[in-house]
Amino acid sequence: MIRDAAAARKAALYGLISCVLYTVLFFSADRLVAWARATHDGDKLFFFAPIVIAFAFSYVHGAFTGYFWEALGLKAANGATSSK
């Protein structure tokens, strides 16, 4: 069923990275809560931490999803379609 072996390898790699990110997030939850409390108490340095984490998860998950569908042979349509 796999149509593109290179895309399947990349999907597996990004899937593994995604699993690692979720594991790190799970085991560092207490630290993230402490950062949130510090931000609430006036230390604005950690304000960007959730934003950076969200971007990292978004990038890795998006790459995994794209390569996963490409490995199955599905690609997005090229160009805009018009219904005139």
Buried (B, 14 or more C-beta within 10 A) or exposed (E): EEEBEEBBEBBBBBBEBBEEBEEEEEEEEEEBEEBBEBBEEEEEEBEEBEEEBEEEBEEBBEBBBBBBBBBBEEEEEEEEEEEE
